[in-house]
Amino acid sequence: MVVENAPLFVPTPGGPELLIILFIAILLFGANKIPKLARSTGEAMGEFQKGREKVETELEEMREKGFEEEDEDGDDDFVDTSSVASEGTETETETETETN
């Protein structure tokens, strides 16, 4: 039985690897598009960060507010899903069941 040990850390690329990755990126996108690509990536990361912070603050507000207040106010949202037909009238499915 051979047991393989998983590495405790993931190695990060060093200098030569980063140069190879940069060279491939220049070949794929061209030297003119690299700054635009970096700018759009930075903007996307900034938007993601803002969204994450917004969700975190909303969750924190919910924790501070407490769930008891939501339970008391939740009764207003109750929707009655029972049948609207009165006792004297029959629905189409009831009539079909009785005739079969």
C-alpha positions as CSV (number, residue, x, y, z in Angstrom):
1,M,0.0,0.0,0.0
2,V,1.5,3.3,-1.1
3,V,0.4,6.5,0.7
4,E,0.8,9.7,-1.2
5,N,1.5,12.8,0.9
6,A,-0.2,16.0,-0.2
7,P,2.0,19.1,0.0
8,L,1.4,21.4,2.9
9,F,1.6,24.5,0.7
10,V,1.0,25.3,-2.9
11,P,4.1,26.6,-4.5
12,T,3.8,30.0,-6.1
13,P,5.4,30.7,-9.4
14,G,8.8,32.4,-9.3
15,G,10.6,34.8,-11.6
16,P,11.1,32.6,-14.6
17,E,7.5,31.3,-14.5
18,L,6.1,34.8,-14.2
19,L,8.1,35.9,-17.3
20,I,6.8,33.0,-19.3
21,I,3.2,33.8,-18.3
22,L,3.7,37.4,-19.2
23,F,5.2,36.5,-22.6
24,I,2.2,34.2,-23.3
25,A,-0.2,37.0,-22.3
26,I,1.5,39.4,-24.7
27,L,1.3,36.9,-27.5
28,L,-2.4,36.2,-26.9
29,F,-3.6,39.7,-26.3
30,G,-1.0,42.0,-27.8
31,A,1.0,44.7,-26.1
32,N,-1.7,47.3,-26.7
33,K,-4.5,45.4,-25.0
34,I,-2.6,44.4,-21.8
35,P,-3.2,47.7,-20.0
36,K,-6.9,47.7,-20.9
37,L,-7.2,44.2,-19.8
38,A,-5.5,45.0,-16.5
39,R,-7.7,48.0,-16.0
40,S,-10.9,46.1,-16.6
41,T,-9.8,43.3,-14.3
42,G,-9.0,45.8,-11.5
43,E,-12.4,47.5,-12.0
44,A,-14.1,44.1,-11.8
45,M,-12.2,43.2,-8.6
46,G,-13.2,46.6,-7.1
47,E,-16.9,46.0,-7.9
48,F,-16.7,42.5,-6.5
49,Q,-15.1,44.0,-3.3
50,K,-17.9,46.6,-3.0
51,G,-20.6,44.0,-3.4
52,R,-19.0,41.7,-0.8
53,E,-18.7,44.6,1.7
54,K,-22.4,45.5,1.1
55,V,-23.5,41.9,1.8
56,E,-21.3,41.8,4.9
57,T,-22.8,45.0,6.3
58,E,-26.3,43.8,5.6
59,L,-25.6,40.6,7.4
60,E,-24.1,42.5,10.3
61,E,-27.2,44.7,10.5
62,M,-29.4,41.6,10.6
63,R,-27.4,40.2,13.4
64,E,-27.6,43.4,15.4
65,K,-31.3,43.8,14.7
66,G,-32.1,40.3,15.8
67,F,-34.5,37.7,14.4
68,E,-37.2,38.2,17.0
69,E,-38.4,41.5,15.4
70,E,-38.7,39.8,12.1
71,D,-40.9,37.0,13.5
72,E,-43.3,39.5,15.1
73,D,-43.7,41.4,11.8
74,G,-43.8,38.2,9.7
75,D,-47.5,37.6,10.5
76,D,-48.5,40.4,8.1
77,D,-47.0,38.4,5.2
78,F,-49.3,35.4,5.8
79,V,-51.2,34.3,2.7
80,D,-54.2,32.0,3.0
81,T,-53.9,29.3,0.3
82,S,-57.1,27.4,1.1
83,S,-59.9,27.0,-1.4
84,V,-62.0,30.1,-2.1
85,A,-65.1,28.2,-3.2
86,S,-67.9,28.2,-0.7
87,E,-69.5,25.1,0.7
88,G,-72.5,25.2,-1.6
89,T,-70.6,25.3,-4.8
90,E,-68.6,22.5,-6.4
91,T,-65.4,22.9,-8.3
92,E,-64.8,21.3,-11.7
93,T,-62.5,18.6,-10.3
94,E,-65.0,17.7,-7.5
95,T,-67.8,17.2,-10.1
96,E,-65.6,15.1,-12.3
97,T,-64.6,12.9,-9.3
98,E,-68.2,12.4,-8.3
99,T,-69.4,11.4,-11.8
100,N,-66.6,8.8,-12.3
